[in-house]
Amino acid sequence: MAQNATIYKIELSVSDMDRHYYETHKLTVAKHPSETDERLMIRLVAFALNAHEHLELTKGLSTDDEPDIWQKSLSGEIDLWVALGLPSEKVMRQSCSKASSVIVYPYGGRTAEVWWDKVKNGTTRFDNLHVINLSEADTAALAELASRSMKLQVNIQDGEVMVSCDESLVYLTPVTWKGAA
C-alpha cells in the first residue's frame, strides 16, 4: 500500500530587503513520503528567496517534468524554474530551454561539491542558469525547524538569510556557484 503525502500548513512571512519584497504567504504543502524535513525546509527557503505573487509550489517529487517551484507569466510561459538537489546536466539543459530563468539549489555538503565539479563545465553555455549552494550545516539546522504547522519568518538582507520559527533562529549563507551572465 502506497503511503500518502503529509500535509503541512505554513504561514511564510518574507521580508526581502534586497528586492524590497514584503509579503505573507499562506501555503499548504504536501510532503512526499520520500521527502526529508531538510528538503521540505529548503523548498520553503527557496520559495522565500524567490517570492513573488505568481510563484507557486508544484507537485515536486511526484512529477518528473515540473520543477519544485515555478513562476509563470499571465500568458502561461515559465518565467522562473526552481529545482532542488543535484539534477543531471540533461535536466538542467531541458529546464533552461523551458524557462526564462532557472535556479538550482544544490545541498548535501561534499556530495553537492562533487556533483558541481562534474557538471559545471557543461553548464557554461546556459546564460539563464543560477546555481546557489546551501551548506550542509545550514540545511541540517533548517530541518530541525520542521513541523506540520509553522509560522516562519524569513528575513533576507545583503544575501544573508535568517529563518525564525517560534523561538528558534537559523542563519543561512547561500553561496552562488554560477550566476546568470
N, C-alpha and C positions, 0 to 999 in steps of 0.2 A: 504494500500500500504506500502510495506516494505521500510525502509529508507536505503539509500546506505551508504557505508563507506566513510569517509572523508580522502582524500589523503594528506599526509604530506611529504614534501621534506626536508631531513635533511642532512647536512654535519656535520658529527661527527668526530672531531679530538680527538684522545685518546693519552695521554701521561701518561703511567703507569710506574712510576719509580720502583715500587715493582717487576714487572715482566719484565722490560726492553722491553716494547712493545710501539711502537710509529707509529701510522698509522692514516690516514684519511679515513673514510668510507662514501660513498655517499649512503644514504638509502632512499627508497621510502616506507613509512609506511602507511598502511591502518588502520585508527582508526575506530573500530566497533562503530555503533551508541550508544551502551550501555556503551562504554568505556569512562572513565573520562580523563580529561587532566592529572590528577595526575597519573593515571595508565599508560598512554602513556609515560609520562616522566620517570616513574620508569622502564618501559621496555627499554628505551634508556640508562638509567644509568646501568641497569643490563647488557645490551649489552656491554657497555664500560668496566664494571668491569671484563668481561669475554672475551673481544675482542680477536679475532683470525681470521686468513684468511679464515677459513672454518665455522665460526659462522654465523648462519642465523636466521633472524626473521621468525617465522612461521605464519600461519593464525590466531593464537592466539585464541581469544574468539569465533571465528566461528567454531572451531573444538574441540571435547572433547578428542580425542586420541593423540593430539600433545601438546607439551609444548608451552610456549610463545617464547622461543628461544632454538635452539639446535645446536649442532656441531656434524657432522657425519664424520666418518673416510672415507678414499677413497674407502673402500670396503662396505660402507653402514651401519656399526654398529653405534649406537648412543654413542658418547664419552661423551657428556655433555647434560643434560636435565635441562633447567632453567624454573622454574614456579614462577608466581607472585601470591600474595594473600594468602588465607587460605585454602589450599587443605585438603581434608579428609585424614585420616590415610590410607584408602584403596588406594586412588590415589597416595599417596607417596610410598606405598609398590609396586604398579604396576610400577611406574616410576623408582624406584630403581632396579627392575628386568629387565627393558628395557635398562638402560643406565649404563655406567661405573661410571659416577659421576652425582649426582643430587644436584642442588642448588635451595632452595626455598627462595624467598624474601617476607616475610610477611610485611604488613604495615597496618596502621589503628589505631595505638595507643593502647588503652586499649583493644579493640576488638582483636587485634593480640596477646596481652599478655594472654587473656582468652583462645584463640584458642591454644596457645602453651602449657599452663598448662594442657589442655585437651588431647593433642596428644603426648606430649614429651615422656612419658613412653613407648608408643607403637613404638617409632622410635629408641630406643636404639640398636636394632639389625641391623640397616642399617648402615654399615660402610662407604658406599659411599654417604651418605646424609649430606649436609651442610644446615643449616638454618641461614640466615643472616637478621636481622631485620633492618628496616629503620623507624626512628621515625616519628611520625605524623607531628611534626613541620617542619622537613626536607622535607617531601614529599609534604606538603602544599606549601612550598616555591618553590619547583620544578615546581608545577603545574602552578605557575604564569609566568613561562618562556615560556610556550607552545604557539606556533604559527604555521601556516601552512607551513611556510618556515623558517627554522632555521639553523644557524651555531653555533653548540655547541662545546665548548672546554671542555674536561673532563681531569683533572689532578688528578692522584692517587699517593699518597706517604705516606708510613707508615700507610696504612689502611685508611687514610683520603681522602675524595673525594671533589674536587672543580669543580663545574659546572659553566661555564660562557657562557652567551649569550648576545651579544651586550654589554651594559654597566652593566648588572646585574650579580651578583655572588651569588651562593648558595653553602654553605658548608654542607657536609653530613658526618655523622659518623656512618657507618654501624656497628652493634653490632652482633657478632657471638653468636647465641644461641646453635648451635650444629655444631661442626666441624667433618670432617671425621676422623675416628680412624686410 
